Amino acid sequence: MALFTAAPNSLCVLRLSAIGDVCHAISVIQAIQDYWPSTKITWVCGKIEAQLIGDLPGIDVVIFDKKAGFAGMRQVWSKLKNQRFDALLHMQLALRASMLSLGIKAKYRVGFSKDRSKEGQWLVTNRHLPSSNSIHVLDNFAEFARYLGVPFNAPRWNIPLGDAERDFAKDLIKDKKTLVISPAASKDERNWLTDRYAAIADYATEQGLQVILCGSPAPRELKLAQAISDLCQKPIINLTGKTSLKQLTAVLAAADVVIAPDSGPAHLATTQGTTVIGLYGHSNPKRTGPYNDLDKVVSVYEQHVVQQQQKPIEQLAWATRVKGDHVMQDITLAAVQAELDKVIL
């Protein structure tokens, strides 16, 4: 039975990070908005994620600065002290998020099912999603909408981009067929090999594509992008660290295809309808892959997880990861070229 039979007055969404998961959550929250346009929605998120969520229509954003620690939590609680929500959607499995939720007042505090809950979430919620066989993170987020009473079929996104962002992307791409490579995952071991990134960039250039590297200004990402650029035999555009999140979104929207490991830009591209070739070894692409392009993923996860766990995939826990810094080397250049050919030829 649905939690609400009519539109609630207010909902609070607690999803602090990361960019990819926030992209998944946006489609679910916008489905709720479409179904209940009168419901007021507040979203508590991180500082970087606020660049993406901040101007979404009809959403009041409250920023949590995790670097501020407990003081940052108190700032959030102070901003929300006069509000009591009809429901809190606790969409983040992290102890920090569960602690932060304690200062948010809500009649219903909705968390994941007991078999998917961890890091204290079960203790700070009073309503729980039913157990689910859904694999992808987005499909699990969609269970929040359904539990409230909102139907959810396929994800759709409305992430506003201003003229300045679109002009930035247009001036950069200039109507050229374009491949964007976002080489950095959240951990270096999840990146593909530097020389193979350079090789696929050269191959794409030979096929008539313009190649753009993108990423954040984090030193490790700048270093990786420069190393790739140095190895390329043909000219590419290195945009790493030179864009805002919205500018990057506009570039991804204007591109023809994106190559990336499990990373925020892969999921940002999905929100813009751009084809993504995902490179996966450590996490199950059926759980965290680019939602609309799971058939284009190049994955070695399956072989490594079975080898490491000595069990069939069907018997493994939902979030089982592969360990080791050797895994991504098993993704061959030929396999990625083959997927790129399917998209561009």
Secondary structure, 3 states (H helix, E strand, C coil): CCCCCCCCCEEEEECCCCHHHHHHHHHHHHHHHHHCCCCEEEEEECHHHHHHHCCCCCEEEEECCHHHHHHHHHHHHHHCCCCCEEEEEECCCCHHHHHHHCCCCEEEEEECCCCCCCCCHHHHCCEECCCCCCCCHHHHHHHHHHHHCCCCCCCCCCCCCCHHHHHHHHHHHCCCCEEEECCCCCCHHHCCCHHHHHHHHHHHHHCCCEEEECCCCCHHHHHHHHHHHHHCCCCCEECCCCCCHHHHHHHHHHCCEEEEECCHHHHHHHHCCCEEEEEECCCCHHHHCCHHHHHHCEECHHHHHHHHHCCCHHHCCCCCCCCCCCHHHHCCHHHHHHHHHHHHC
